[in-house]
Amino acid sequence: MADRISRALWIEAAGRASLREEPLPEVGPDRVEVLATFSGISRGTESLVFGGKVPAELHASMRCPHQAGELSFPVKYGYCSVGRVSAGAERIGQKVFCLHPHQDRYVVAASDVVPIPEAVPERRAVLAANMETAVNGLWDASPAVGDRVAVIGAGAVGLLSASLLRQIPGIELQVVDVAPEKDAVCRALGLTPVRPAQAARECDLVLHASGSPAGLELALELAGFEASIIELSWYGTQSVPLGLGGRFHNARLRIQSSQVGHVATRQRPRWSYRRRMDLALRLLADPAYDALLGEPVAFEALPEALPGLLAQPSCVTSVIQYR
């Protein structure tokens, strides 16, 4: 049927994207049709995918839900979609979040959509996937009352992580970034921005989210004796030289990766992916998080706009508007 057509963003080759039409499946039992209203660009991962910088050995393990095609191109990728249920097993009109690529209409299992709390506007809900990453990172980090903590990298994941950390009693928190243009967003979230040269040393905990090897090197400098460094960045095919001949060994430092594809170890026996996503959405009820949202870009303009959106260093999340 002519009206069962959707449009989706496809990355055709490294640095080049287009909108493709594709047939929309019928809505069967236990499935829903979603009309997308907004989606968000997770700049770190989507930059690597768009640039063809995902290592070949990770192409299978780094598939996102509802991905089509392969990371060797062409590929339909993305995981920050918000919309309204238009047909199927869930309540019609319900606003929902789904880990789905950039697409104007889609049909998925009813269990794949997560209801968005009434207190969370649809546009802000595009931050849910990054908030989920931040939650998982704090679970891996296990911060304690009164800790001195540095978050390196004032991107979306870094700032969301810092916004959760600042709610711990007695915490001494600093957000470290080289770009002064990110300071205003930091302060809008009640955070203290500092440049690397002014950052406090002897931290009990360091979260690294800058995506830069230089940021990870800085984490080694800021960490105190036997402190932990939680690595939230993913580098893809980029080589990461790291000077481990200095204080890393003598100070008995620990570097741990944190990746959202698995629930953090200590929570895993009790927490499902769905429970973690429910939590991430509830945490977005604070209107202060609107500071992390860029001006919406029309879905029709996304193929041309995408290279520029991914190239600009920014702490805001690029928002795609469908209707």
C-alpha positions in Angstrom: 0.0 0.0 0.0 1.3 3.5 -0.9 0.7 4.9 2.5 2.8 2.1 4.2 6.0 3.9 3.4 8.5 5.4 5.8 11.7 7.4 5.3 14.9 6.7 7.1 18.4 8.1 7.3 21.0 5.8 5.7 24.8 6.4 5.8 25.7 5.4 2.3 29.5 5.7 2.8 31.9 7.4 5.1 30.8 11.0 5.4 27.7 10.7 3.1 24.1 10.1 4.0 20.7 10.2 2.4 17.0 9.6 3.1 15.6 6.3 1.8 12.0 5.3 1.4 11.2 1.8 2.7 8.1 -0.2 3.2 6.5 0.0 6.6 5.4 -3.5 8.0 1.9 -4.1 9.0 1.2 -3.8 12.8 0.7 -7.4 14.0 -0.1 -8.7 17.5 2.1 -7.3 20.3 3.6 -4.7 18.0 3.2 -0.9 17.7 3.6 1.7 15.0 5.4 4.9 16.2 5.2 8.3 14.5 8.5 9.9 15.3 8.4 13.4 16.7 12.1 13.9 17.6 15.4 12.0 17.6 18.8 12.9 19.0 22.3 12.4 17.7 24.6 10.7 20.1 27.6 12.6 18.9 30.5 10.3 20.0 29.3 7.0 18.7 27.4 8.4 15.6 30.5 10.4 14.6 32.6 7.1 14.6 29.9 5.3 12.6 29.5 8.2 10.1 33.2 8.4 9.6 33.6 4.6 9.1 35.8 4.4 12.2 34.3 1.4 13.9 36.9 -1.4 14.0 35.8 -4.3 11.7 36.0 -6.8 14.6 33.4 -4.8 16.5 30.8 -4.5 13.6 28.7 -7.4 15.0 28.9 -6.5 18.7 28.3 -2.8 18.1 25.0 -3.3 16.2 22.3 -1.1 17.6 18.7 -2.2 18.1 16.7 -2.1 14.8 19.9 -1.3 12.8 19.7 -2.2 9.1 22.7 -2.8 6.9 26.2 -3.1 8.1 28.7 -0.8 9.7 30.9 -1.3 6.6 28.1 0.6 4.8 25.4 1.3 3.8 23.8 1.3 7.3 20.8 2.7 9.1 22.0 3.7 12.6 20.9 5.7 15.6 19.3 5.0 19.0 17.6 8.1 20.4 14.1 8.2 18.9 11.0 9.7 20.5 7.5 9.5 19.1 3.8 8.8 19.6 2.1 5.4 19.3 -0.2 5.6 16.3 -1.4 1.9 16.1 -1.0 -1.4 17.8 -0.8 -3.0 21.2 0.0 0.1 23.4 -2.3 3.1 24.2 -2.7 5.2 21.1 -1.1 8.6 21.5 1.3 7.4 24.2 4.6 9.2 24.0 7.4 6.7 23.9 11.2 6.4 23.7 12.7 3.7 21.4 16.3 2.7 20.7 15.7 3.2 16.9 17.6 4.8 14.1 16.5 8.1 12.6 13.2 7.3 10.8 9.9 9.1 10.5 7.6 6.0 11.1 8.4 2.5 12.3 6.9 -0.7 13.6 8.5 -2.5 16.5 7.6 -4.9 19.3 5.5 -3.3 22.0 8.2 -4.3 24.5 10.8 -2.2 22.6 9.1 1.2 23.4 9.3 2.8 26.8 6.6 5.2 28.0 7.9 8.7 28.7 6.8 10.2 32.0 4.3 13.0 31.8 6.9 15.4 33.4 9.4 14.8 30.6 8.7 16.7 27.3 9.3 14.7 24.1 12.2 16.9 22.9 14.0 16.4 26.2 13.5 12.7 26.1 16.0 12.3 23.3 18.6 12.5 26.1 17.4 9.2 27.5 20.1 7.0 25.9 22.9 9.3 27.1 21.4 9.5 30.5 21.3 5.7 30.6 25.0 5.7 29.8 25.6 8.2 32.6 23.7 6.1 35.1 25.6 3.0 34.1 28.9 4.9 34.4 28.1 6.0 38.0 27.2 2.4 38.9 30.6 1.4 37.6 32.3 4.3 39.4 30.6 3.8 42.8 31.2 7.3 44.1 31.1 7.9 47.8 29.8 10.7 50.1 32.4 13.5 50.2 34.5 12.2 47.3 36.6 14.7 45.3 35.6 13.9 41.7 36.7 15.2 38.3 34.6 14.7 35.2 36.8 15.3 32.1 34.8 16.2 29.0 31.8 18.5 29.0 29.8 16.7 26.3 26.3 15.3 26.9 27.5 12.2 28.7 30.0 14.0 30.8 27.5 16.7 31.9 24.7 14.2 32.6 27.1 12.2 34.7 28.2 15.3 36.6 24.6 16.4 37.1 24.0 13.1 38.9 27.2 13.3 40.9 26.5 16.7 42.3 23.5 15.4 44.1 25.7 13.2 46.4 26.2 14.8 49.8 29.6 16.4 50.4 30.9 15.8 46.9 33.7 18.1 45.6 33.0 18.1 41.9 34.7 19.8 38.9 34.0 19.5 35.2 37.2 19.8 33.2 37.2 20.9 29.6 39.4 22.8 27.3 36.6 24.8 25.6 35.3 27.9 27.5 32.3 28.0 25.2 30.9 25.1 27.2 31.0 26.9 30.5 27.5 28.4 30.2 25.8 25.1 29.8 27.9 23.7 32.7 26.7 26.5 35.0 23.1 26.1 33.8 23.3 22.6 35.3 24.7 23.9 38.5 28.2 22.6 37.7 31.7 24.2 38.1 33.7 24.3 34.9 37.5 24.5 35.0 40.3 24.4 32.5 42.8 21.5 32.8 45.6 23.7 34.2 43.4 24.8 37.1 41.9 21.4 37.9 42.3 20.0 41.4 44.6 17.0 41.7 44.4 14.1 44.2 40.9 13.2 43.1 39.3 10.1 44.6 37.5 9.4 41.4 37.9 10.6 37.8 35.3 10.0 35.0 36.7 10.5 31.5 34.2 11.4 28.8 36.1 13.7 26.4 36.8 11.1 23.7 40.3 12.5 23.5 43.5 10.6 24.3 44.8 13.9 25.9 41.8 13.8 28.2 42.7 10.3 29.4 46.3 11.4 30.0 44.9 14.2 32.1 42.8 11.8 34.1 46.1 10.0 35.2 47.4 13.4 36.4 44.2 14.2 38.4 43.7 10.9 40.1 45.0 10.5 43.6 46.7 7.4 45.2 44.8 4.2 44.4 42.0 6.2 42.8 39.8 4.9 40.0 39.4 6.3 36.5 36.2 5.3 34.7 36.6 5.5 30.9 33.3 6.5 29.3 34.8 7.4 25.9 34.9 5.1 22.9 37.7 5.7 20.4 36.9 3.4 17.5 39.9 2.9 15.3 41.8 5.8 16.9 45.0 4.9 18.6 45.3 6.0 22.2 48.9 6.5 23.3 49.1 6.6 27.1 52.1 7.4 29.3 52.0 4.6 31.9 55.7 5.0 32.8 55.0 7.9 35.2 52.8 7.9 38.3 50.2 5.4 37.0 52.2 2.4 38.3 53.5 4.0 41.5 50.2 5.5 42.5 48.4 2.1 41.9 45.8 3.7 39.7 42.9 1.8 38.2 41.3 2.4 34.7 38.0 0.7 34.1 35.9 0.9 31.0 32.2 1.6 31.3 30.0 0.6 28.4 26.2 0.8 28.3 25.7 -2.4 26.3 25.8 -4.4 29.6 24.2 -3.4 32.9 27.0 -2.6 35.5 28.2 -5.7 37.3 26.8 -5.0 40.8 23.4 -4.1 39.5 23.1 -6.8 36.9 21.4 -9.5 39.1 18.5 -7.1 39.8 18.3 -4.6 37.0 17.0 -5.2 33.5 17.7 -2.9 30.5 14.0 -1.8 30.8 14.3 -0.9 34.5 17.5 1.1 33.7 15.8 3.0 30.9 12.8 3.7 33.0 15.1 5.3 35.6 17.0 7.3 32.9 13.7 8.8 31.7 12.5 9.7 35.2 15.7 11.5 35.9 15.1 13.8 32.9 12.2 15.5 34.6 14.5 18.4 35.6 13.9 21.3 33.2 17.6 22.3 33.6 18.4 19.5 31.1 16.9 21.6 28.3 20.3 23.4 28.3 21.8 20.3 26.7 19.4 20.5 23.6 20.3 22.3 20.4 17.9 24.0 18.1 15.9 21.4 16.1 17.0 20.5 12.6 14.3 19.3 10.2 14.5 15.6 9.3 14.3 16.5 5.6 17.5 18.5 6.0 19.4 15.9 8.0 21.5 14.3 5.2 23.1 17.7 4.3 23.3 18.9 7.9 24.7 15.8 9.5 28.5 16.3 8.6 28.4 19.8 10.2 26.4 18.6 13.2 29.0 15.9 13.9 32.0 18.0 13.2 31.3 20.8 15.6 32.7 20.4 19.2 29.7 21.0 21.4 28.1 20.0 24.7 24.6 20.2 23.3 22.7 17.3 21.7 21.6 17.8 18.1 17.9 17.4 17.9 16.0 16.2 14.8 12.4 17.3 14.4 10.0 15.2 12.3 6.7 17.0 12.7 
